[in-house]
Amino acid sequence: MSPADEPGHDTSTGGYAGTRTRYPETEPARRPARSSSRSLVTVVAVVVVLISAIAFANRGNGDGSDATTGSGGAAGTKPQAESTAATGTKPVQGRTGTVPTGYARTSQGVQSAAANYAVALGSTAMFKKAGRDELVNTLYTPAEAARLIPEFDKAYNTGFLANVGLDANGDAPRGSTFVSRTVPIGTTVSAYTDTAATVAVWYLGLNGMSGTTSTNPVSSSWSTWTFQLRWTDGDWKVASQNRTSGPAPVPGDNQAASSDEISKAIEEYGGFTYAR
């Protein structure tokens, strides 16, 4: 209970309005109680010192590398605290089309590239021929892009598009919203040099058709996308890739949203540029 809640407290003067008790003059003078403010200052100072010490102890190397292995978490080693924490460093300055490009030639840079490439390759642009070709030519090495374009054309055929509710051009029916998003949770490096790296991206995927007549409602899935990247023409490019299911956490007890709510959320909430 605060002083203002106590009976007899005068809020205008900060004192009490009741009768004051006067002690006899012969009574020895009481020693004033120690100010609580001095104790509070001492406690705050100790807390500040502890926070500073913890921050110094957990300070990373600045390039996203693991302080123990020097390679951002080499295979077979246990990640240190700083190897899984966000650095806060802006990951990239440039952009090619809709995709951030021009990453640093560091462990941190290649992880940022892998995360953003996963977002692009998991987007709705992959379901349209023009957007898919642009992404493949931007994100992959020239040799891998030349190999993948005809393979992707076969994979994203009219039958596949129809199965997910799209027409031959990759367009959703009127009144419906097609959803395909990749949301990275984190990245890890299993091998790194300044010319090649292997980076795994753990992510949450959202896929489906939001609409009153949809037979393929939007659902979530958990996957890990592993990229082998090479330093090519001044940037990191994907040389090969592999995708596996999970690890998936236990589903929560959230109530499923309506198709209108999902469509509105997809239209209102934009994506991010991801950084390691």
Long-range contacts (C-beta under 8 A, 24 or more apart in sequence): 58-82, 58-85, 60-85, 60-87, 62-87, 62-89, 63-104, 63-106, 63-107, 63-108, 64-106, 64-107, 64-108, 64-109, 64-111, 64-276, 65-106, 65-107, 65-108, 71-107, 71-189, 71-191, 71-192, 72-107, 72-108, 72-111, 72-188, 72-189, 72-192, 73-188, 73-189, 73-190, 74-189, 74-190, 74-191, 74-192, 75-190, 75-191, 79-188, 84-186, 86-275, 86-276, 87-275, 87-276, 88-275, 89-275, 90-275, 91-116, 91-273, 91-274, 91-275, 91-276, 92-116, 92-273, 96-138, 97-134, 97-135, 97-138, 98-125, 99-135, 99-138, 99-139, 100-273, 101-138, 101-235, 102-234, 102-235, 103-235, 103-236, 105-194, 105-231, 107-189, 107-192, 107-197, 107-276, 108-276, 109-236, 109-276, 110-189, 110-192, 110-197, 110-199, 110-229, 110-236, 111-187, 111-188, 111-189, 111-199, 111-276, 112-274, 112-275, 112-276, 113-199, 113-229, 113-235, 113-236, 114-187, 114-199, 114-200, 114-201, 114-225, 114-227, 114-229, 114-236, 115-184, 115-187, 115-201, 115-274, 115-275, 115-276, 116-273, 116-274, 117-227, 117-238, 118-182, 118-184, 118-201, 118-203, 118-225, 118-227, 119-181, 119-182, 119-183, 119-184, 119-271, 119-272, 119-274, 121-182, 121-225, 122-180, 122-181, 122-182, 122-203, 122-205, 123-180, 123-181, 123-182, 124-170, 124-178, 124-179, 124-180, 126-152, 126-156, 126-180, 127-156, 127-161, 127-164, 127-166, 127-170, 127-178, 127-180, 128-169, 128-170, 129-153, 129-156, 129-170, 132-156, 139-237, 139-238, 140-237, 140-238, 140-239, 141-230, 141-232, 141-237, 141-238, 141-239, 142-232, 144-237, 144-238, 144-239, 144-240, 163-216, 164-207, 164-208, 164-209, 164-216, 165-209, 165-211, 165-214, 165-215, 165-216, 172-209, 172-211, 173-211, 173-213, 175-211, 175-212, 175-213, 176-209, 176-210, 176-211, 176-213, 176-214, 176-263, 177-209, 177-210, 177-211, 177-262, 177-263, 177-266, 177-267, 178-208, 178-209, 178-210, 179-206, 179-207, 179-208, 179-209, 179-210, 179-218, 179-262, 179-266, 180-205, 180-206, 180-207, 181-205, 181-206, 181-207, 181-266, 181-271, 182-225, 184-274, 187-276, 194-231, 195-230, 195-231, 196-228, 196-229, 196-230, 196-231, 196-239, 197-228, 197-229, 197-236, 198-226, 198-227, 198-228, 198-229, 199-226, 199-227, 199-229, 200-224, 200-225, 200-226, 200-227, 201-225, 201-226, 201-227, 202-247, 210-259, 210-260, 210-262, 210-263, 210-266, 211-259, 211-263, 212-259, 214-259, 217-259, 218-259, 218-262, 221-245, 221-248, 222-246, 222-247, 222-248, 222-249
